[in-house]
Amino acid sequence: MKKLKTLRTSFDIVGALPHLLGFRPRDSLVLVTASRTKEGTVLMGASSRWDFDTALAERWNDEHTAYVVDTVLTSSPDPLDAIVPVVFSEVYAVALGLDGGEGDPGLRDLIDAPVHALCEAFVRAGVHVAEPLWASAEFHGSVLDPDVVHTRATADESQAAVSMIFEGSQVVEDFDAAVRFAPADLSLVDEAAALRGRGHAAEDLVWAVVTDVLRLYDEVDFVPGRFRPSPLGLLGVEHMCEEPWSRDALQMILGFDHPAFHPEDLRVLSASEFLPLAREAAGSDESVRSMVGLSPLPPDFDLLGRSVDYLRSLVLLVRSGIRPAVLAVLAWMEWARMRNSFAEWYAAESLALDPDYTLALLVRDAVNAGVTPGWVAGPACILGRTG
């Protein structure tokens, strides 16, 4: 599991959030939960991003406040020690006159009102609320004191942000860029096409996926977008996504921490041994409950990110009839690490191709209902939108 991020300053919070989200949020309200250790260190917890612009601020009411607070309280560690609201808005900078204009106190008050309402509601619920923050592309500061303004560079170069960059974190400019698929690897398409008609045994196709997963696991300096699946592994993913039981087995091995499929245990198996084990695990209720997302144990977020990258590299390469399944598994993996904006998007893409695909419906409904993964019982370095 990734090391939990220590929050020392507002610079760390504003600087770390884009790395945790995977993109630079705009017109967003991020509620960062926090937990204090016995030693007094404050750790970032499971947090949520909400769409938030002036149009929503104008119609904000008590029902909005109650829904957000209830969702956060029910999906956060128990007990929840503190929360930090962060508004990402270019309009906020304009309201303060940071664009060279005169500023607009009324516009600032409009944006502030929902934030203050949320802060008061959390306090009534017994949660400590830290100083709410705001950030734009060029500046960041305090919602409570408009005179407290810093350049965005001070956040982007904070200790937390720099450490995440050192760990290999990459940030794109917006959500659309974050979910955009890279062009298909046409050479891989050709290699897979050459293998399709050769009548490969099911155990060989599935074992090719296992081999790819072990390669992912062994990658020392993993860089998103650079891992190349094997042609037979591509066909293996297609095969595993054809039936619910084998798709469940795919989710299990891509979680990297399932008790039946730990990578070190997989190494000692043969192709003929793995397939019966996978079928047995997928048919066991206890085994399914140990799947990433359902398990009470937190996943290894770095390895789970590798699985997401692996599946993304295959979306445009698999047969069109299999694509809803791959997108749905992607949605599940993102939900499992509480990146719910991504989970919702992949589920919607899956349902656009197959409106009745059950796994995609399950993820979509979980996101909309604020249902969280089984591991959400302690602090973790993950964010997503729960509403």
Rosetta blueprint (number, residue, H / E / L):
1 M L
2 K L
3 K L
4 L L
5 K L
6 T E
7 L L
8 R L
9 T L
10 S H
11 F H
12 D H
13 I H
14 V H
15 G H
16 A H
17 L H
18 P H
19 H H
20 L H
21 L H
22 G L
23 F E
24 R L
25 P L
26 R L
27 D L
28 S E
29 L E
30 V E
31 L E
32 V E
33 T E
34 A E
35 S E
36 R E
37 T L
38 K L
39 E L
40 G L
41 T L
42 V E
43 L E
44 M E
45 G L
46 A L
47 S E
48 S E
49 R E
50 W E
51 D E
52 F L
53 D L
54 T H
55 A H
56 L H
57 A H
58 E H
59 R H
60 W L
61 N L
62 D H
63 E H
64 H H
65 T H
66 A H
67 Y H
68 V H
69 V H
70 D H
71 T H
72 V H
73 L H
74 T H
75 S L
76 S L
77 P L
78 D L
79 P L
80 L L
81 D L
82 A E
83 I E
84 V E
85 P E
86 V E
87 V E
88 F E
89 S L
90 E H
91 V H
92 Y H
93 A H
94 V H
95 A H
96 L L
97 G L
98 L L
99 D L
100 G L
101 G L
102 E L
103 G L
104 D L
105 P H
106 G H
107 L H
108 R H
109 D H
110 L H
111 I H
112 D H
113 A H
114 P H
115 V H
116 H H
117 A H
118 L H
119 C H
120 E H
121 A H
122 F H
123 V H
124 R H
125 A L
126 G L
127 V L
128 H E
129 V E
130 A L
131 E L
132 P L
133 L E
134 W E
135 A E
136 S L
137 A L
138 E L
139 F E
140 H E
141 G E
142 S E
143 V L
144 L L
145 D L
146 P L
147 D L
148 V L
149 V E
150 H E
151 T E
152 R H
153 A H
154 T H
155 A H
156 D H
157 E L
158 S L
159 Q H
160 A H
161 A H
162 V H
163 S H
164 M H
165 I H
166 F H
167 E L
168 G L
169 S L
170 Q L
171 V L
172 V E
173 E L
174 D L
175 F H
176 D H
177 A H
178 A H
179 V H
180 R L
181 F L
182 A L
183 P L
184 A L
185 D L
186 L H
187 S H
188 L H
189 V H
190 D H
191 E H
192 A H
193 A H
194 A H
195 L H
196 R H
197 G L
198 R L
199 G L
200 H L
201 A L
202 A H
203 E H
204 D H
205 L H
206 V H
207 W H
208 A H
209 V H
210 V H
211 T H
212 D H
213 V H
214 L H
215 R H
216 L H
217 Y H
218 D H
219 E L
220 V L
221 D L
222 F L
223 V L
224 P L
225 G L
226 R L
227 F L
228 R L
229 P L
230 S L
231 P H
232 L H
233 G H
234 L H
235 L H
236 G H
237 V H
238 E H
239 H H
240 M H
241 C L
242 E L
243 E L
244 P H
245 W H
246 S H
247 R H
248 D H
249 A H
250 L H
251 Q H
252 M H
253 I H
254 L H
255 G L
256 F L
257 D L
258 H L
259 P L
260 A L
261 F L
262 H L
263 P H
264 E H
265 D H
266 L H
267 R L
268 V L
269 L L
270 S L
271 A H
272 S H
273 E H
274 F H
275 L H
276 P H
277 L H
278 A H
279 R H
280 E H
281 A H
282 A H
283 G L
284 S L
285 D H
286 E H
287 S H
288 V H
289 R H
290 S L
291 M L
292 V L
293 G L
294 L L
295 S L
296 P L
297 L L
298 P L
299 P L
300 D L
301 F H
302 D H
303 L H
304 L H
305 G H
306 R H
307 S H
308 V H
309 D H
310 Y H
311 L H
312 R H
313 S H
314 L H
315 V H
316 L L
317 L L
318 V L
319 R L
320 S L
321 G L
322 I L
323 R H
324 P H
325 A H
326 V H
327 L H
328 A H
329 V H
330 L H
331 A H
332 W H
333 M H
334 E H
335 W H
336 A H
337 R L
338 M L
339 R L
340 N H
341 S H
342 F H
343 A H
344 E H
345 W H
346 Y H
347 A H
348 A H
349 E H
350 S H
351 L H
352 A H
353 L H
354 D L
355 P L
356 D L
357 Y L
358 T H
359 L H
360 A H
361 L H
362 L H
363 V H
364 R H
365 D H
366 A H
367 V H
368 N H
369 A H
370 G L
371 V L
372 T L
373 P L
374 G L
375 W L
376 V L
377 A L
378 G L
379 P L
380 A L
381 C L
382 I L
383 L E
384 G E
385 R L
386 T L
387 G L
